């Protein structure tokens, strides 16, 4: 696998892991750091009845998890699966389909969660 191939796979894994971690943090109710603008403070978890912003922590956790997974995939592909043998077009199509499917699944769950949370879906 060439360095270019390893980079493509590393970025693909980063993309999948970022979307998956963002959705998983919501699905499993992981308590994250939230900002409470009325009080101008940051706190862990949510407090009922107080408006807060959790998007920043969601993004940070998802991006860090994605970066760790992407770096691990790049290291694995470039060192362990090294070599200059190019991959077939079918392999790259499968990678593209896997990334697209994972992103669509993550986005669908995020939309469902937000719409359900705010009462758009009953």
Secondary structure, 3 states (H helix, E strand, C coil): CCHHHHHHHHHHHHHHHHHHHHHHHHHCCCCCEEEECCCCEEEECCCCCCCCECHHHHHHHHHHHHHHHHHHHHHHHHHHCCCCCCCCHHHHHHHHHHHHHHHHHHHHHHHHHHHHHCCCCC
